[in-house]
Amino acid sequence: MPTLNEARIRASKPKEKPYKLFDERGLFLLVTPSGGLLWRMRYWFAGVERLLTLGAYPDVPLKRAREKREDAR
């Protein structure tokens, strides 16, 4: 079950260090100290962890980020 929703995203505030709001299946929202909200997906290829950037919120809403994650898988 997804743990992230639109209300939680809108309520996120920048902190001194970047932090992540996790959804599911490797998708997370990176909240930067400058206030940027970036969709990223963590995955492994050949035993090495990789990161894929899917876009910035609100240009890419939660529903579209989940679709992009599934397309990338």
C-alpha positions in Angstrom: 0.0 0.0 0.0 1.4 3.4 -0.9 2.5 5.5 2.0 2.6 8.9 0.3 -0.3 11.1 -0.6 -0.9 14.7 -1.9 -1.6 16.2 1.5 1.7 14.8 3.0 3.6 16.1 0.0 2.1 19.6 0.3 2.8 19.6 4.0 6.5 18.8 3.6 8.8 21.7 4.5 12.5 22.1 3.7 15.0 21.3 6.4 18.7 21.9 6.9 19.6 18.7 5.1 17.8 16.9 2.2 15.4 14.2 3.2 13.2 11.6 1.5 9.5 10.8 1.6 9.1 7.2 0.5 6.2 5.8 -1.5 6.7 2.2 -2.7 8.7 0.1 -5.0 11.8 2.4 -4.9 9.9 5.7 -5.6 10.6 8.6 -3.2 10.3 12.4 -3.1 13.5 14.2 -2.3 12.9 17.4 -0.4 15.9 19.7 -0.8 17.0 22.5 1.6 16.1 25.1 -1.0 12.5 23.8 -1.1 12.8 21.7 -4.3 10.7 18.5 -4.5 12.2 15.9 -6.8 10.8 12.5 -7.8 13.5 9.8 -7.8 13.5 6.1 -8.1 16.1 3.8 -6.6 16.9 0.5 -8.3 19.7 -2.0 -8.6 21.4 -3.1 -11.8 24.2 -5.6 -11.9 24.4 -5.5 -8.1 24.9 -1.7 -8.1 22.4 0.8 -6.7 21.3 3.4 -9.2 19.0 6.5 -9.1 16.7 7.6 -11.7 15.1 11.1 -11.7 11.5 11.2 -12.8 10.8 14.9 -12.5 9.9 17.7 -10.1 6.7 18.1 -8.1 4.2 19.8 -9.0 5.2 19.5 -12.7 4.9 15.7 -12.2 2.1 14.9 -9.8 2.1 11.7 -7.6 -0.1 9.7 -10.0 2.2 10.5 -13.0 5.3 9.7 -10.9 3.9 6.3 -10.1 3.2 5.7 -13.8 6.7 6.8 -14.7 8.1 4.4 -12.1 6.1 1.5 -13.6 7.3 2.4 -17.1 10.9 2.4 -16.0 10.5 -1.0 -14.4 
